[in-house]
Amino acid sequence: MDLDALKYEGDPLADAVIAHLVESGSLNEVNQVLAEFRGNDEPIPAHLPPVVRDYLVATDDPPEWMDEERVARAHEFFVDDGVHVASVLSFGAMVNCYAQPRPSRVLTITHRLNQPHRRLSETSQFVLNMMEPNAFGTGGSFVPTIQKTRLIHAAVRYFVGRSPEWDHEADGVPVCQQDLLGALLIFSVQVIDGMRRIGVSVTDTEAEDYYHVWRVAGAVLGIRPDVMPETLAEAEEVSNTMVRASYAPSQEGIELTRNLVELYEKFVPGKAFDGVVAAMVRQVVDEEVADWLEVPHSRGWTTAVRTGAKVMRVFERGEDRSRVARAVLDKAGDLLLGASVRTLTDGQSTTLTVPACLRR
């Protein structure tokens, strides 16, 4: 398989929809209709062009190889450890995405996506919907989320690909198959790795199930099934080769990371604790990547975060048998998620909808 050739390949199905809507001048009207389309069980809105209706029907079902038992177990894993998934996704996965120069350039060119609160809240909403108990079936809300995300990617390809700032010969297609596969592995394989770095115990079965859900989501999102690794071990190999090989310093990545760190620092009261944000980032990403992206050093907070990781391991081992340990972890999760939601939604147009089953 020639993974490098994937940077010249987009998503033909979604790309054709966006091209039709732009050229017919109906993109804004369709956006308004799709904004109210949120549940798996909702009928497809009547006032949509046939090309959009056909797309929604064609992308409505998960792949036949989806294992419902594994998806259900992944939900239980998220209910138990969702706060740690969210922490590593926020401090590690987002930063690792910015370590890739080409996707970072896309985010910078689009401007709208170069807004850390919006990108973090939309990514968080995607993960929350994906981790509902029946994300792909009756009562869930993930299918419309992923269908709309796929169209957003196609719109970015359409407009950025026509921008004079984009070098198609050198950089290929914006939000290409290679970028999508890389993001999939960052949000799955590398999140599991980051959780283990901060002392969270993740069993092999939990890791396999978590990756399986992301692989299913990737198929619905338009990633070619034949390029997605089937097993976690294969995914780790591609992550360690293709994805990490794409990491490099860039001015766009440095700016995006700086904006993200500044957003996280709003979560922390006062200025005295600002260093803990950079220390957390450095705990869950490779040191070289952190240096490329100019994540600040904070010797004192680095020691504190490492000590915290050791304490976390103690609480993790005792969580299932100790009410005190469980209470501490639950309170930490409540504070983190509560502060995150308040900060992300204060005065912003993007709001987080937490599924009822995860709210508690």
N, C-alpha and C positions, 0 to 999 in steps of 0.2 A: 504493500500500500504506500503510495507517494503522498505523505502527509503535507509536504511542502506545496503540492499542487492545489491543496484545499484553499489556499489564500486567494485563488482566482475564481472560487465558486461560491455563489450565494444560495438563495432559497427560491427556485423557479416558481413554485406555487404562490407564495406570498408576494414575490416580486411582481408577478403578472397582475395581481390584484391592485397593488399600489400604483403601478404604471397606468392602469386603466382609470383609476380614480383621479389621479393627477391630471391626466390628459383630457378627461371629461369634465374637470372642474368640480367634482363632487366630494373631494376629500374632507372638507370641513363638515359638510352635512352628515357624512358617514361617521365621522368622529363623534358628533353629538349623539347619534343614535346608539353607537357602541358603548358610550359612557354609561348608559343605563342598563347595559346587558351584563349581568353579574353572576347569575346562578347557573349551574349545570343543567337544572331542570327547566329553566325559562325557555319558552319558545323563541325561535330566532325572530328578531324584530321584523315586522312586515315591510316597513318602509326602507328596505335596503336594496341596492342594485343586485341583479341576479349573480354577478360575478362574486359579490361578497357573500351572498347566501350560499352559493356553491362551495366557496372556501370554508365557511363555517361548518357545513355538513361534512366536507371531506376531512376536516381536522377534529372532528368531535369525539372520536374514539381513541383510546390508548392502544398500543400495539398488542397483538395477540399473545406475545410472550410475557406480558406483564403477570407477575405472580401476586395475587391479591393477599396471600398470607404474609408475604414479605413486606408488602406495602403497609399492612396493618401493624406488623411488628415495628416498622420504622416510625409509625405514628406513636406507638407506645414509648419508643426510645426518645422521641422528640418531647413528649409530655414529661418524661423524667429528666431529660438533659437539655431541653430547648434553650434555656438561658445560656448554657455554655456554647451551644451551636451559634446562638446570636452573638455572643461575645467574640468568638473566633472569626465568624463571618465579618463582623464589623471591624475588628482590629487587624485581622490577618488577610482574609480573602479579598476585601476591597483594596487593600494596599498592594497585594500581589497582582491584582488586575492592573493597577497603575504602573507596575513594573514592566508592563508590556508596551513598548513605544507605539505600536500601530493602533491598538484600541484607545490608548490615551490621546493620540492625535485626533481620533474620531470624536471623542468626548469634548475635546477642546474646540474643534471646528463647529460642532453643533451648538455650543454655548448653553442651550437649554439643559443639556445633560451634564454640563460642567457646573452643577450645583449640588454640593454634597448632601444637603438635607433631602433633596428630591431623589437623588440616586439611591441613598441609603433607605429612605422610606419605601420607595417602589420595590427595591430588592427585598426588603423585609416583608412587604405585603406578598410578594411572590412566594417566599419561603413559608410564610404562615398559611397561605392557601394550599400550598403543596403538602403541608403536614397535617391537614385536616384528616379525620378518620376515614373518610370516603372521598378523597380528593378528586378522583376521576369519575365518580358515580353519582347516584341519587343523593341530593342534599348538599353536595359540595359546591365550591365556587371556583375551583382551580382551572377548569377547562376554558371558560371565557377569559380568565387572567392570562393564560398561556397563549390563547389565540390572539389576543390583542397585543401581547408582547412580541409575538412573531410578526405582526403587521408593523409595529414600531420599528423593529429591526429592518424590515423591508423599506420603510420610509427613509430611514437613515441611509441605507444603501443607495436609494434613488437620488436623494438630494446631495449627500456628501460625495457620491461617485461622480456627480456633475459639477462639483466645486473646483475652481481653478487651483485651490489649495491642495487638492488631492492628486497624487502621482500614481495613476493606475498601474503603470508598468512596473514601478518599484514596489508599491504597497499592495497591489492586488485589489480585491473587492472590499469595501468597508463592511464590517460585521460579517466577515466571510465564514465559511465552514470551519476553518482553522481557529478563528477567534471564538466561535460558539463552542467548539469542543474544548478549547483551553479554559473558557469560563466554567464549563460543566465540571471539569476536573479540579479547578481551583475551589469551587463551591462544594465539592463532595470530598474527593480524596484529600485535598490539602486542609480542609476544615477538620477532618478526622485527625490528621497529623497534628494540627494546631491544638486541638483539644487535649491530646496526649501530652503535648509540650507544657501545658499549664496544669497538668496533674489530674486531668479528668480520665477516669477509667472507661475505655470503650472496648467492648469485646469484639472478637473477629466477626461474630454473627451480626452484631449491631452495625459494624462498619459495612459489611456486605449488604445488609438491608438498606442502609442509608444511601449507599451508592446505587442500589437497584432503583430506588425511587427517582433519583436524579437521572438515571439512564432512561427510565420511562418518560420523564419530563422532557429530556433531550430529544427523544423521538417525536413527541408531539410538537416540540418547538421547532422542528424542521432540520435537526441534525441528521445527516445520513446514518441510518442504523448500522451500515457496514463499516463505518469508521469509529463507532463507539465501542470501546473495549467491553467484552461481555462480563468479565470477572473483575473484582477489586484488584487482584494481583496484576492483571494486565493493565488496568487503569493506572495503578501506581507506577508501572513501568513507563507508560506514555507520559504521565505527569512529570516523571524524573528526567525524561529526555526531551520531548517536543515542547512542553510548557516551560520548563525551567530554562531551556535553550533560548526561549523567546524573551527572557528577562534581560533588560539592559537599561542603563540610565538614559533619561530624556528630560528635557526641560518641562514638557507637558506633564510627565509623571510626577516630577518634583512639585509642580504647582498644585496638581490635583491632591497629592498627599498632604501638602501643607494646609489646603482648605479643609480636608477631612479631619486632620488633627485639631485644627481650630474649632471645628464643629463639636468634636468630642469634648474639648476642654470646656465648652459651655455646660456640659453635664455636671462638671465638678465645681462646687462652690468655691469662690475666692481664687487667688492666683497661686497660693502656696502649693496646691496639689496638681498644678498643670503638668509637671514632669511625669506624673504617673501614666498619662496617656501615651507619651512617646515610649515609656518603658514597657507598657503593655504591647504596643506594636512590635517592639524589638523582641519581646518574649515569644511571639507567635510567627514571625517571619524570619527568613535567613538574614544573618548579620550583613552579608554583602548587599542584599536587596535593600535593607534599611539604610545602608550607607549611600547607595546609589540615589535613593529618594530623599536623602538628607534629613532623615528622621533624627531629631535632636537626641543627644546623649544625656543621660541623667544618672550618674553613678549611684547616688543614694536611692533613687526610686527603682533602679534596676535591681539592686539588692533586695529592696522591699518586695518587688513583684516576684522575684525568684523565691523568696521566703514564703510569699503567699501561695505560690504554686505547690510548695511542699506541704503547707497547711491544708490546701485543697485536697491533696492526695489523702491526708488523714481523714478529713471529713467525708470524702468519697467512699473510703473503705468502711466508714461507720454509718453511712447514710441509711442503709436498709435496716440497721439494728439499733440505731440511736435516735431518739426523738430530738435530742439537742442538735445533733449533726444535721438532721433533716430540717429542723427549724432554721438553723443558720443559713443553709443553702437556699431554702425557700425565700427567706428574707432578702438575701443578696440578689436573688433573681427578681423579686418584686421591686426592689429599689432600682436595679439596672433597667428593667423593661419599662417601669413607670416613668423614670427620668427620661429615657430615650423617646418614648411616645410623646411626652409633654413637650420636649424640646423640638422634635421633628414636626409636630403639628401646630405649634404656636405661631399663628399668623401666616401659615403656609397653605397653599391650595391643595397639597397632597396630604391626605389623612390616612391613618392606619385603621383598618377594620380587623379587630382580633376575633377570630371565630369563637363561638360560645364555648366549644369544648376545650379551648386553650386558654380562655380568659382567666380561669381560676388559677 
